[in-house]
Amino acid sequence: MKSPLFKRVVLAGAAFATVAASFVASASAANAVVLTAGGSDTTLNVMDAMFSQANAPAGDTWVNLNPFATAPVTVAGDANCPTMDFQVAGTTPTLPNRLMPVGSGAGRNMLRDVIAGASTYKGCLDIARSSSFSSSSPAVGTGEYYAFALDAVSWATGSLSAPAAMSQADLIKVYNCTYTDWSQLPGGSAGPIQRYLPQTSSGTYGFFLSDLLGSGSFTFPTNASCPAVKYTNATGGALEENNASVISPADWQSAIFPYSAGQWVYQANNASNPTLDKRVLPSGGAPARLGGILTNVDASGLTTTKLMNANPAAYNITDRKWQLNDAGLSVVQPNASGGYPITEASSTKVNTVPAFIGVRFVYNVLDTRSPSYAQALLAVGFDNVASGTKSAICDGSRAAVIASYGFAPLPSTGVTGTVSASSNYNQAGATCRKIAI
């Protein structure tokens, strides 16, 4: 409520107040910050929810770029970047416009490049969404990875000939052309295999190679019965990760491709919405299923010994399929009603040889040289000291949102594993982990 003194202002004072208010508004606009995040497709939807404008400080603007936008996205300017367009693939932008960063690697590289470039553009990307980790990107000494959830990666297919699960060794044999037909796998039946991978700047691509195929430099041979890996969708564009709907219909019974368990769960939860459920071809039919990776696979393609699973996705060892880790699981799997939930101990960022393969952190990546670093840190990070300041993403208040998008929220207590640095990931009691490079 206004004070009596303020109410008794004279007309001359009112005129001055009008000028002052105009000055304050102009100053506020000049100091407003536009935070822009881009990169990974895997975390696009969950970050849409957490990075919504409703959560931004008054006067600031938060923008979360869709890597597969079909039209240019205009982002308003601030003191550190002019108004600009992020343009779609196939165009040749001129400054200040830039190509849309597509994938984790592209997002991290753009964050690096704008900071290293002209001062006019140093704030044109503030946060890189990333589903993979790099020890050199965006830059050693200034790059910071803020893990906010756990995910898992497996293989997926729509094929009726594919087994329900396979060992990691057999998955490697599929991708190195040792196996070219589903019938060569325990539990499979006759039918050719067509290998698919997302575009190479994808975090899921890098993680699939390093953690599931065993080498970040994995090579993909071809032969007469093993056609080349496809990196394109049905219309010839770059293959969007975690999107079975863009697989060529002619390859539906042969295709195998990486998939995020978190995305699979989110899409399964939205099966009634074809815009969100990308597990199904546009023509309809059964959705692509998420395959299991097991330690020892018997002749039926099944074993009760689990190697990889995800929470809230769980591999149902009775029905031999992935499903939501909910109350229904206890009906068919009474001895493991909670499924096999993942924990950060199964990330190779915590243990070099984890008990379960395919478990990963998902991150928001910052660079301390960014002119809006302080604002970005308050949006997606935390101060990694005892009782340090935490963003809403890192203080536990967004845990339900994270889970609703299929990812596993992190607890406030970290885990120390064989990776010695893991003991320093969380000094603040945050629900995020900070990994500096």
VOPAGU-2260 file (C-alpha; in pm, 1 decimal, decimal comma):
REM VOPAGU-2260
SITE   aa  ch    i         X         Y         Z
SITE  MET   A    0       0,0       0,0       0,0
SITE  LYS   A    1     126,6     346,9     -84,8
SITE  SER   A    2     227,6     567,6     210,0
SITE  PRO   A    3      25,2     885,0     295,1
SITE  LEU   A    4     331,0    1089,6     207,6
SITE  PHE   A    5     333,9     940,2    -140,9
SITE  LYS   A    6     -39,7    1009,2    -179,5
SITE  ARG   A    7      16,8    1379,7    -113,2
SITE  VAL   A    8     254,9    1425,0    -404,8
SITE  VAL   A    9     199,5    1752,8    -593,6
SITE  LEU   A   10     139,5    1778,0    -964,6
SITE  ALA   A   11     493,9    1890,8   -1032,5
SITE  GLY   A   12     618,7    1590,3    -844,5
SITE  ALA   A   13     384,2    1369,7   -1045,0
SITE  ALA   A   14     534,1    1501,2   -1366,2
SITE  PHE   A   15     882,9    1423,1   -1236,3
SITE  ALA   A   16     764,3    1078,3   -1127,7
SITE  THR   A   17     639,9    1009,1   -1479,9
SITE  VAL   A   18     980,9    1093,4   -1622,4
SITE  ALA   A   19    1154,7     889,7   -1349,9
SITE  ALA   A   20     927,3     589,2   -1411,0
SITE  SER   A   21    1005,0     606,0   -1779,5
SITE  PHE   A   22    1376,6     612,7   -1701,1
SITE  VAL   A   23    1347,5     317,0   -1462,0
SITE  ALA   A   24    1151,2     115,4   -1718,5
SITE  SER   A   25    1411,0     189,6   -1984,5
SITE  ALA   A   26    1693,4      98,2   -1749,5
SITE  SER   A   27    1515,6    -221,2   -1650,2
SITE  ALA   A   28    1467,3    -316,2   -2015,5
SITE  ALA   A   29    1830,9    -240,7   -2085,2
SITE  ASN   A   30    1938,3    -466,2   -1797,9
SITE  ALA   A   31    1697,9    -748,1   -1882,4
SITE  VAL   A   32    1867,5   -1077,0   -1966,4
SITE  VAL   A   33    1767,1   -1319,7   -2241,1
SITE  LEU   A   34    1884,1   -1672,0   -2153,8
SITE  THR   A   35    1889,8   -1909,1   -2450,5
SITE  ALA   A   36    1934,6   -2286,3   -2423,0
SITE  GLY   A   37    1992,1   -2520,7   -2716,1
SITE  GLY   A   38    2135,3   -2856,5   -2816,9
SITE  SER   A   39    2009,1   -3198,2   -2708,5
SITE  ASP   A   40    1679,1   -3328,1   -2838,3
SITE  THR   A   41    1658,6   -3584,8   -2555,8
SITE  THR   A   42    1605,9   -3319,1   -2287,6
SITE  LEU   A   43    1410,7   -3071,0   -2499,8
SITE  ASN   A   44    1067,6   -3148,6   -2354,9
SITE  VAL   A   45    1167,7   -3164,9   -1989,5
SITE  MET   A   46    1361,7   -2841,0   -2024,5
SITE  ASP   A   47    1065,3   -2680,8   -2199,0
SITE  ALA   A   48     872,4   -2739,5   -1878,2
SITE  MET   A   49    1147,0   -2628,4   -1639,2
SITE  PHE   A   50    1272,8   -2340,9   -1854,6
SITE  SER   A   51     927,7   -2196,4   -1916,7
SITE  GLN   A   52     885,4   -1820,1   -1911,1
SITE  ALA   A   53     670,3   -1849,8   -1598,7
SITE  ASN   A   54     982,4   -1958,4   -1407,1
SITE  ALA   A   55    1202,6   -1673,5   -1531,6
SITE  PRO   A   56    1286,1   -1374,9   -1306,9
SITE  ALA   A   57    1067,9   -1069,4   -1370,7
SITE  GLY   A   58    1188,4    -883,7   -1677,4
SITE  ASP   A   59    1409,3   -1164,2   -1806,9
SITE  THR   A   60    1330,8   -1394,1   -2099,0
SITE  TRP   A   61    1407,9   -1765,4   -2119,2
SITE  VAL   A   62    1418,9   -1938,0   -2457,5
SITE  ASN   A   63    1454,3   -2314,8   -2511,2
SITE  LEU   A   64    1541,0   -2389,4   -2874,1
SITE  ASN   A   65    1388,5   -2687,6   -3054,6
SITE  PRO   A   66    1670,5   -2848,1   -3257,4
SITE  PHE   A   67    1423,3   -2977,8   -3514,2
SITE  ALA   A   68    1218,9   -2660,8   -3557,6
SITE  THR   A   69    1079,5   -2636,9   -3909,1
SITE  ALA   A   70    1099,0   -2256,9   -3932,7
SITE  PRO   A   71    1346,0   -1993,0   -3809,4
SITE  VAL   A   72    1319,5   -1904,3   -3440,1
SITE  THR   A   73    1361,7   -1536,1   -3356,2
SITE  VAL   A   74    1520,5   -1458,9   -3019,9
SITE  ALA   A   75    1502,3   -1107,7   -2877,5
SITE  GLY   A   76    1827,9    -931,3   -2809,4
SITE  ASP   A   77    1983,9    -811,8   -2485,8
SITE  ALA   A   78    2307,6    -638,3   -2389,4
SITE  ASN   A   79    2511,2    -942,5   -2491,3
SITE  CYS   A   80    2346,2   -1045,1   -2818,9
SITE  PRO   A   81    2138,6    -863,2   -3081,9
SITE  THR   A   82    1798,1    -988,0   -3189,7
SITE  MET   A   83    1867,5   -1284,2   -3415,0
SITE  ASP   A   84    1718,2   -1583,4   -3594,3
SITE  PHE   A   85    1819,9   -1943,2   -3537,8
SITE  GLN   A   86    1772,3   -2088,3   -3884,3
SITE  VAL   A   87    1695,8   -2443,1   -3992,6
SITE  ALA   A   88    1930,5   -2683,0   -4167,4
SITE  GLY   A   89    1983,4   -2620,4   -4538,7
SITE  THR   A   90    2001,5   -2243,1   -4505,7
SITE  THR   A   91    2306,1   -2014,3   -4502,5
SITE  PRO   A   92    2259,4   -1758,1   -4226,3
SITE  THR   A   93    2447,6   -1430,3   -4204,5
SITE  LEU   A   94    2537,2   -1270,3   -3872,2
SITE  PRO   A   95    2384,3   -1216,8   -3630,1
SITE  ASN   A   96    2174,6   -1516,3   -3742,4
SITE  ARG   A   97    2304,2   -1868,8   -3689,7
SITE  LEU   A   98    2208,8   -2225,6   -3771,3
SITE  MET   A   99    1999,8   -2398,5   -3505,7
SITE  PRO   A  100    2225,4   -2619,5   -3288,6
SITE  VAL   A  101    2108,7   -2977,0   -3347,2
SITE  GLY   A  102    2232,4   -3221,8   -3084,0
SITE  SER   A  103    2439,9   -3210,5   -2767,6
SITE  GLY   A  104    2770,5   -3163,8   -2946,2
SITE  ALA   A  105    2636,7   -2882,4   -3164,2
SITE  GLY   A  106    2496,5   -2705,9   -2858,9
SITE  ARG   A  107    2824,6   -2728,6   -2667,6
SITE  ASN   A  108    3021,4   -2616,5   -2973,6
SITE  MET   A  109    2798,1   -2315,4   -3028,3
SITE  LEU   A  110    2837,1   -2215,6   -2663,4
SITE  ARG   A  111    3214,8   -2235,8   -2713,1
SITE  ASP   A  112    3210,0   -2048,2   -3042,9
SITE  VAL   A  113    2994,2   -1752,4   -2940,2
SITE  ILE   A  114    3212,7   -1694,9   -2632,9
SITE  ALA   A  115    3528,8   -1711,4   -2843,3
SITE  GLY   A  116    3384,0   -1479,4   -3108,0
SITE  ALA   A  117    3311,4   -1109,9   -3130,1
SITE  SER   A  118    3195,0    -938,5   -2810,2
SITE  THR   A  119    2863,4    -850,7   -2976,9
SITE  TYR   A  120    2763,0   -1217,9   -2986,5
SITE  LYS   A  121    2910,3   -1367,8   -2667,4
SITE  GLY   A  122    2565,6   -1406,5   -2509,8
SITE  CYS   A  123    2380,0   -1552,5   -2807,5
SITE  LEU   A  124    2373,3   -1900,2   -2643,9
SITE  ASP   A  125    2397,4   -1930,4   -2265,7
SITE  ILE   A  126    2316,0   -2295,0   -2188,9
SITE  ALA   A  127    2387,9   -2611,1   -2385,7
SITE  ARG   A  128    2149,8   -2900,8   -2326,2
SITE  SER   A  129    2351,7   -3221,3   -2335,2
SITE  SER   A  130    2274,5   -3591,3   -2297,0
SITE  SER   A  131    2643,7   -3679,4   -2306,4
SITE  PHE   A  132    2964,7   -3563,5   -2141,5
SITE  SER   A  133    3280,6   -3431,3   -2301,7
SITE  SER   A  134    3604,3   -3367,6   -2115,8
SITE  SER   A  135    3702,3   -3096,1   -2365,4
SITE  SER   A  136    3380,4   -2919,4   -2466,9
SITE  PRO   A  137    3290,7   -2635,3   -2439,7
SITE  ALA   A  138    3637,7   -2557,5   -2295,6
SITE  VAL   A  139    3876,7   -2703,0   -2040,2
SITE  GLY   A  140    3899,2   -2485,1   -1730,0
SITE  THR   A  141    3572,5   -2300,5   -1785,4
SITE  GLY   A  142    3316,8   -2564,6   -1885,5
SITE  GLU   A  143    3070,8   -2687,2   -1622,6
SITE  TYR   A  144    2825,2   -2977,7   -1654,2
SITE  TYR   A  145    2522,3   -2968,0   -1424,5
SITE  ALA   A  146    2360,6   -3313,8   -1420,3
SITE  PHE   A  147    1994,5   -3286,7   -1319,9
SITE  ALA   A  148    1856,7   -3637,2   -1385,2
SITE  LEU   A  149    1937,0   -3994,4   -1481,9
SITE  ASP   A  150    1844,4   -4163,1   -1806,6
SITE  ALA   A  151    1929,1   -4494,1   -1971,6
SITE  VAL   A  152    1989,8   -4580,6   -2335,1
SITE  SER   A  153    1906,3   -4907,5   -2505,7
SITE  TRP   A  154    1819,9   -5027,4   -2853,8
SITE  ALA   A  155    1473,0   -5017,6   -3005,4
SITE  THR   A  156    1292,5   -5173,7   -3298,8
SITE  GLY   A  157     949,5   -5225,1   -3448,4
SITE  SER   A  158    1047,0   -5565,2   -3586,6
SITE  LEU   A  159     844,2   -5873,9   -3501,5
SITE  SER   A  160    1153,1   -6083,6   -3582,0
SITE  ALA   A  161    1380,9   -5919,7   -3325,8
SITE  PRO   A  162    1432,2   -6081,4   -2984,3
SITE  ALA   A  163    1308,5   -5913,4   -2668,9
SITE  ALA   A  164    1661,4   -5868,2   -2540,9
SITE  MET   A  165    2020,7   -5931,3   -2633,8
SITE  SER   A  166    2356,5   -5926,7   -2464,3
SITE  GLN   A  167    2590,6   -5634,1   -2506,0
SITE  ALA   A  168    2822,9   -5863,5   -2701,7
SITE  ASP   A  169    2541,6   -5946,3   -2943,6
SITE  LEU   A  170    2445,6   -5580,0   -2981,4
SITE  ILE   A  171    2805,0   -5510,8   -3082,3
SITE  LYS   A  172    2788,1   -5797,3   -3333,5
SITE  VAL   A  173    2476,6   -5643,1   -3488,1
SITE  TYR   A  174    2649,5   -5309,5   -3538,2
SITE  ASN   A  175    2980,9   -5456,4   -3662,3
SITE  CYS   A  176    2804,7   -5677,4   -3921,2
SITE  THR   A  177    2884,7   -6011,1   -3755,6
SITE  TYR   A  178    2507,5   -6058,5   -3731,1
SITE  THR   A  179    2303,9   -5940,4   -4027,3
SITE  ASP   A  180    1979,9   -6131,2   -3967,7
SITE  TRP   A  181    1755,0   -6136,8   -3658,8
SITE  SER   A  182    1761,8   -6518,3   -3665,5
SITE  GLN   A  183    2130,4   -6513,4   -3567,6
SITE  LEU   A  184    2033,3   -6372,8   -3228,5
SITE  PRO   A  185    1893,8   -6596,0   -2949,8
SITE  GLY   A  186    1516,9   -6555,3   -2956,8
SITE  GLY   A  187    1510,7   -6396,1   -3302,9
SITE  SER   A  188    1349,9   -6517,7   -3625,0
SITE  ALA   A  189    1436,3   -6474,0   -3990,9
SITE  GLY   A  190    1457,8   -6119,4   -4118,5
SITE  PRO   A  191    1731,4   -5877,9   -4230,6
SITE  ILE   A  192    1870,4   -5608,8   -4002,0
SITE  GLN   A  193    1909,9   -5243,1   -4097,7
SITE  ARG   A  194    2126,1   -5041,2   -3860,6
SITE  TYR   A  195    2020,4   -4682,0   -3783,9
SITE  LEU   A  196    2196,5   -4410,1   -3584,3
SITE  PRO   A  197    2109,5   -4046,4   -3511,2
SITE  GLN   A  198    2322,3   -3766,3   -3653,6
SITE  THR   A  199    2674,3   -3766,8   -3516,7
SITE  SER   A  200    2650,6   -3449,1   -3305,0
SITE  SER   A  201    2378,2   -3617,8   -3101,1
SITE  GLY   A  202    2464,7   -3693,3   -2739,8
SITE  THR   A  203    2276,3   -4021,1   -2768,7
SITE  TYR   A  204    2492,1   -4116,0   -3068,2
SITE  GLY   A  205    2812,6   -4056,0   -2871,8
SITE  PHE   A  206    2686,4   -4232,7   -2561,5
SITE  PHE   A  207    2556,0   -4531,8   -2759,1
SITE  LEU   A  208    2900,5   -4579,0   -2913,7
SITE  SER   A  209    3106,1   -4528,3   -2598,1
SITE  ASP   A  210    2892,9   -4708,0   -2339,6
SITE  LEU   A  211    2687,7   -4965,3   -2530,5
SITE  LEU   A  212    2912,5   -5046,6   -2826,8
SITE  GLY   A  213    3221,5   -5009,7   -2611,1
SITE  SER   A  214    3417,6   -4746,9   -2803,3
SITE  GLY   A  215    3368,1   -4384,3   -2897,2
SITE  SER   A  216    3560,6   -4463,0   -3217,6
SITE  PHE   A  217    3350,7   -4768,6   -3308,4
SITE  THR   A  218    3355,4   -4827,9   -3685,3
SITE  PHE   A  219    3067,7   -4957,0   -3895,2
SITE  PRO   A  220    3170,1   -5194,5   -4175,3
SITE  THR   A  221    2941,9   -5295,4   -4458,6
SITE  ASN   A  222    2916,3   -5602,7   -4680,2
SITE  ALA   A  223    2678,2   -5760,9   -4926,4
SITE  SER   A  224    2438,9   -5871,3   -4652,4
SITE  CYS   A  225    2500,8   -5575,3   -4420,2
SITE  PRO   A  226    2392,6   -5243,0   -4572,8
SITE  ALA   A  227    2546,5   -4918,3   -4456,2
SITE  VAL   A  228    2422,1   -4754,5   -4137,5
SITE  LYS   A  229    2144,6   -4504,2   -4208,0
SITE  TYR   A  230    2167,7   -4160,8   -4047,1
SITE  THR   A  231    1869,0   -4017,3   -4230,8
SITE  ASN   A  232    1493,9   -4027,1   -4183,5
SITE  ALA   A  233    1227,4   -4135,2   -4431,8
SITE  THR   A  234    1242,2   -3802,2   -4616,8
SITE  GLY   A  235    1621,9   -3780,3   -4631,5
SITE  GLY   A  236    1675,4   -3538,0   -4343,6
SITE  ALA   A  237    1895,8   -3596,1   -4039,2
SITE  LEU   A  238    1756,1   -3875,1   -3820,4
SITE  GLU   A  239    1596,3   -3728,6   -3510,3
SITE  GLU   A  240    1692,3   -3934,1   -3205,5
SITE  ASN   A  241    1420,6   -4100,5   -2995,7
SITE  ASN   A  242    1177,4   -4074,7   -3284,8
SITE  ALA   A  243    1071,5   -4401,6   -3445,6
SITE  SER   A  244     799,5   -4226,5   -3646,8
SITE  VAL   A  245    1057,3   -4096,5   -3896,3
SITE  ILE   A  246    1207,2   -4439,2   -3974,7
SITE  SER   A  247    1141,7   -4541,0   -4335,5
SITE  PRO   A  248     828,4   -4762,4   -4335,7
SITE  ALA   A  249    1011,1   -4999,4   -4571,7
SITE  ASP   A  250    1265,7   -5059,0   -4293,3
SITE  TRP   A  251    1021,6   -5098,0   -4004,1
SITE  GLN   A  252    1072,7   -5474,5   -3971,3
SITE  SER   A  253    1450,5   -5451,8   -4010,7
SITE  ALA   A  254    1547,0   -5129,9   -3833,8
SITE  ILE   A  255    1738,4   -5115,3   -3505,5
SITE  PHE   A  256    1818,7   -4779,1   -3347,2
SITE  PRO   A  257    1922,6   -4625,4   -3011,1
SITE  TYR   A  258    1650,5   -4492,1   -2782,6
SITE  SER   A  259    1638,7   -4306,2   -2453,5
SITE  ALA   A  260    1444,5   -4494,4   -2185,8
SITE  GLY   A  261    1331,3   -4160,3   -2043,4
SITE  GLN   A  262    1192,2   -4053,5   -2379,5
SITE  TRP   A  263    1033,2   -4393,7   -2435,9
SITE  VAL   A  264     851,1   -4367,3   -2102,5
SITE  TYR   A  265     740,2   -4009,0   -2168,4
SITE  GLN   A  266     605,8   -4109,1   -2507,3
SITE  ALA   A  267     433,0   -4418,6   -2363,4
SITE  ASN   A  268     267,3   -4197,1   -2105,2
SITE  ASN   A  269     132,5   -3987,1   -2392,1
SITE  ALA   A  270      31,2   -4269,9   -2624,0
SITE  SER   A  271    -303,5   -4101,9   -2693,2
SITE  ASN   A  272    -127,3   -3796,0   -2835,4
SITE  PRO   A  273      39,7   -3866,8   -3171,3
SITE  THR   A  274     227,5   -3537,8   -3150,6
SITE  LEU   A  275     409,1   -3658,9   -2839,2
SITE  ASP   A  276     421,9   -4035,6   -2894,6
SITE  LYS   A  277     694,0   -4081,1   -3153,8
SITE  ARG   A  278     717,5   -4458,7   -3120,6
SITE  VAL   A  279     459,4   -4517,6   -3396,7
SITE  LEU   A  280     473,9   -4470,3   -3773,5
SITE  PRO   A  281     241,2   -4201,9   -3917,2
SITE  SER   A  282      38,3   -4481,9   -4076,5
SITE  GLY   A  283     -24,4   -4634,1   -3733,2
SITE  GLY   A  284      41,6   -4981,9   -3605,0
SITE  ALA   A  285     222,5   -5114,7   -3301,4
SITE  PRO   A  286     480,9   -4885,3   -3138,5
SITE  ALA   A  287     852,2   -4951,0   -3148,1
SITE  ARG   A  288     957,1   -5139,8   -2838,1
SITE  LEU   A  289    1258,0   -5078,5   -2620,8
SITE  GLY   A  290    1483,6   -5384,2   -2613,5
SITE  GLY   A  291    1662,0   -5512,5   -2307,2
SITE  ILE   A  292    2033,9   -5569,3   -2263,4
SITE  LEU   A  293    2107,3   -5875,4   -2051,6
SITE  THR   A  294    2418,7   -6043,5   -1919,1
SITE  ASN   A  295    2349,1   -6399,8   -2027,8
SITE  VAL   A  296    2087,3   -6457,9   -2294,9
SITE  ASP   A  297    1943,2   -6805,9   -2331,9
SITE  ALA   A  298    1806,8   -6966,2   -2649,5
SITE  SER   A  299    1479,1   -6778,4   -2605,4
SITE  GLY   A  300    1649,8   -6441,9   -2576,3
SITE  LEU   A  301    1573,5   -6419,4   -2206,2
SITE  THR   A  302    1747,7   -6446,6   -1872,9
SITE  THR   A  303    1656,7   -6335,8   -1525,6
SITE  THR   A  304    2002,0   -6181,8   -1484,6
SITE  LYS   A  305    1967,0   -5812,9   -1568,7
SITE  LEU   A  306    2243,4   -5592,1   -1696,2
SITE  MET   A  307    2061,5   -5270,5   -1774,7
SITE  ASN   A  308    1735,4   -5109,3   -1684,8
SITE  ALA   A  309    1586,4   -4774,8   -1606,8
SITE  ASN   A  310    1362,1   -4605,6   -1357,8
SITE  PRO   A  311    1076,2   -4528,8   -1417,5
SITE  ALA   A  312    1111,5   -4775,0   -1707,5
SITE  ALA   A  313    1160,0   -5136,3   -1605,8
SITE  TYR   A  314    1236,8   -5450,1   -1801,8
SITE  ASN   A  315     963,2   -5703,9   -1735,5
SITE  ILE   A  316    1142,6   -6039,6   -1729,5
SITE  THR   A  317     816,9   -6232,9   -1751,2
SITE  ASP   A  318     668,1   -6065,2   -2058,7
SITE  ARG   A  319    1015,9   -5982,5   -2190,6
SITE  LYS   A  320     953,1   -5616,9   -2264,1
SITE  TRP   A  321    1010,1   -5274,3   -2124,3
SITE  GLN   A  322     716,0   -5118,5   -1947,0
SITE  LEU   A  323     638,1   -4837,3   -1708,7
SITE  ASN   A  324     777,5   -4911,0   -1364,2
SITE  ASP   A  325     438,9   -4889,3   -1194,9
SITE  ALA   A  326     208,0   -5100,0    -980,2
SITE  GLY   A  327     129,0   -5328,5   -1272,5
SITE  LEU   A  328     483,4   -5458,2   -1274,1
SITE  SER   A  329     435,8   -5628,5    -936,6
SITE  VAL   A  330     150,2   -5836,1   -1081,3
SITE  VAL   A  331     366,9   -6010,2   -1339,6
SITE  GLN   A  332     698,1   -5980,4   -1159,7
SITE  PRO   A  333     630,3   -6032,9    -788,6
SITE  ASN   A  334     991,9   -6099,4    -694,8
SITE  ALA   A  335    1114,2   -5771,8    -838,3
SITE  SER   A  336     811,8   -5545,1    -807,4
SITE  GLY   A  337    1023,4   -5232,2    -818,4
SITE  GLY   A  338    1193,5   -5332,2   -1138,9
SITE  TYR   A  339    1564,1   -5265,4   -1158,8
SITE  PRO   A  340    1588,9   -4892,1   -1098,8
SITE  ILE   A  341    1899,7   -4714,2   -1211,2
SITE  THR   A  342    2117,7   -4511,6    -978,6
SITE  GLU   A  343    2404,1   -4274,5   -1041,1
SITE  ALA   A  344    2641,4   -4549,4    -926,3
SITE  SER   A  345    2576,4   -4707,1   -1266,8
SITE  SER   A  346    2700,9   -4401,2   -1453,3
SITE  THR   A  347    3054,7   -4423,9   -1586,0
SITE  LYS   A  348    3101,2   -4072,2   -1448,4
SITE  VAL   A  349    3083,8   -4232,8   -1100,7
SITE  ASN   A  350    3215,4   -4587,0   -1153,5
SITE  THR   A  351    3445,9   -4672,1   -1442,1
SITE  VAL   A  352    3298,8   -5024,6   -1461,1
SITE  PRO   A  353    2938,5   -4995,3   -1342,4
SITE  ALA   A  354    2709,3   -5283,1   -1254,6
SITE  PHE   A  355    2457,0   -5181,8   -1521,6
SITE  ILE   A  356    2552,0   -5042,2   -1861,7
SITE  GLY   A  357    2371,8   -4764,9   -2046,0
SITE  VAL   A  358    2294,9   -4542,2   -1746,8
SITE  ARG   A  359    2378,8   -4177,0   -1796,0
SITE  PHE   A  360    2342,2   -3832,0   -1649,7
SITE  VAL   A  361    2167,6   -3564,8   -1856,6
SITE  TYR   A  362    2307,5   -3215,1   -1825,5
SITE  ASN   A  363    2281,0   -2843,5   -1869,7
SITE  VAL   A  364    2624,2   -2711,5   -1968,1
SITE  LEU   A  365    2759,1   -2366,3   -1881,4
SITE  ASP   A  366    3082,9   -2179,1   -1941,8
SITE  THR   A  367    3211,0   -1942,0   -1674,7
SITE  ARG   A  368    3326,7   -1696,1   -1945,4
SITE  SER   A  369    2969,7   -1641,0   -2064,1
SITE  PRO   A  370    2851,4   -1283,9   -1993,1
SITE  SER   A  371    2525,7   -1420,6   -1847,5
SITE  TYR   A  372    2691,5   -1702,6   -1652,9
SITE  ALA   A  373    2557,8   -1581,4   -1314,9
SITE  GLN   A  374    2199,6   -1574,0   -1443,0
SITE  ALA   A  375    2236,6   -1911,4   -1614,4
SITE  LEU   A  376    2376,2   -2063,0   -1295,1
SITE  LEU   A  377    2070,9   -1941,3   -1101,8
SITE  ALA   A  378    1847,9   -2092,3   -1370,4
SITE  VAL   A  379    1995,6   -2442,8   -1405,5
SITE  GLY   A  380    2289,3   -2489,0   -1166,9
SITE  PHE   A  381    2401,2   -2449,4    -806,5
SITE  ASP   A  382    2688,6   -2318,9    -600,7
SITE  ASN   A  383    2883,9   -2633,4    -516,1
SITE  VAL   A  384    2981,0   -2547,5    -158,1
SITE  ALA   A  385    2820,3   -2640,6     172,4
SITE  SER   A  386    2469,4   -2488,8     183,1
SITE  GLY   A  387    2534,6   -2328,2    -156,2
SITE  THR   A  388    2261,4   -2146,9    -348,1
SITE  LYS   A  389    2058,8   -2379,1    -569,9
SITE  SER   A  390    1838,2   -2323,2    -871,7
SITE  ALA   A  391    1485,3   -2464,3    -865,1
SITE  ILE   A  392    1608,7   -2749,5   -1085,2
SITE  CYS   A  393    1874,3   -2836,1    -828,3
SITE  ASP   A  394    1686,7   -2786,0    -499,0
SITE  GLY   A  395    1439,3   -3072,3    -544,8
SITE  SER   A  396    1135,4   -2860,2    -624,7
SITE  ARG   A  397    1129,3   -2974,1    -988,3
SITE  ALA   A  398    1164,5   -3347,1    -910,5
SITE  ALA   A  399     803,0   -3425,9   -1002,1
SITE  VAL   A  400     840,6   -3245,7   -1332,6
SITE  ILE   A  401    1159,2   -3437,9   -1413,1
SITE  ALA   A  402     990,2   -3770,9   -1333,9
SITE  SER   A  403     683,4   -3682,3   -1541,4
SITE  TYR   A  404     908,4   -3662,7   -1848,4
SITE  GLY   A  405    1046,3   -4011,8   -1793,0
SITE  PHE   A  406    1376,9   -3928,2   -1625,3
SITE  ALA   A  407    1488,7   -4028,5   -1276,8
SITE  PRO   A  408    1541,7   -3729,6   -1043,8
SITE  LEU   A  409    1865,4   -3725,3    -848,1
SITE  PRO   A  410    1861,4   -3741,9    -466,7
SITE  SER   A  411    2021,3   -3471,3    -253,6
SITE  THR   A  412    2293,2   -3712,3    -139,1
SITE  GLY   A  413    2556,8   -3803,6    -394,2
SITE  VAL   A  414    2750,7   -4125,7    -446,8
SITE  THR   A  415    3126,7   -4166,0    -441,9
SITE  GLY   A  416    3254,3   -4433,3    -677,6
SITE  THR   A  417    3577,1   -4542,5    -837,1
SITE  VAL   A  418    3594,9   -4212,6   -1026,6
SITE  SER   A  419    3767,7   -4007,8    -757,5
SITE  ALA   A  420    3615,7   -3677,5    -870,1
SITE  SER   A  421    3266,5   -3812,4    -790,0
SITE  SER   A  422    3322,2   -3727,7    -423,7
SITE  ASN   A  423    3315,2   -3358,5    -520,6
SITE  TYR   A  424    3010,4   -3356,8    -748,7
SITE  ASN   A  425    2770,9   -3243,8    -476,3
SITE  GLN   A  426    2901,6   -3047,2    -178,7
SITE  ALA   A  427    2581,7   -2845,7    -145,5
SITE  GLY   A  428    2321,2   -3117,1     -85,6
SITE  ALA   A  429    2173,6   -3040,3    -426,6
SITE  THR   A  430    1958,7   -3259,2    -649,5
SITE  CYS   A  431    2208,4   -3189,8    -929,0
SITE  ARG   A  432    2573,2   -3281,1    -973,7
SITE  LYS   A  433    2845,5   -3042,2   -1091,2
SITE  ILE   A  434    3124,6   -3181,7   -1307,3
SITE  ALA   A  435    3381,2   -2919,8   -1406,2
SITE  ILE   A  436    3621,7   -2978,1   -1693,2
